[in-house]
Amino acid sequence: MFFWFTHLTILIVFLAFVLRMNLWWIAMPLNVSKVKMV
C-alpha cells in the first residue's frame, strides 16, 4: 500500500512537471509574438 502511494505521488509530480513544461513551451511563442506586436 505504501509502495503504491509513493509511486502514485511520484507519478502525479512527474505529470505536473511535464504539464507545466508543455504549458511553458506553448506560452513562449505567444509571449514572443506579443513582444513583436508591441
Summary of the structure (lengths in Angstrom):
residues: 38
radius of gyration: 16.5
end to end distance: 54.4
largest distance: 54.4
contacts: 68
relative contact order: 0.09
helix: 95%
strand: 0%
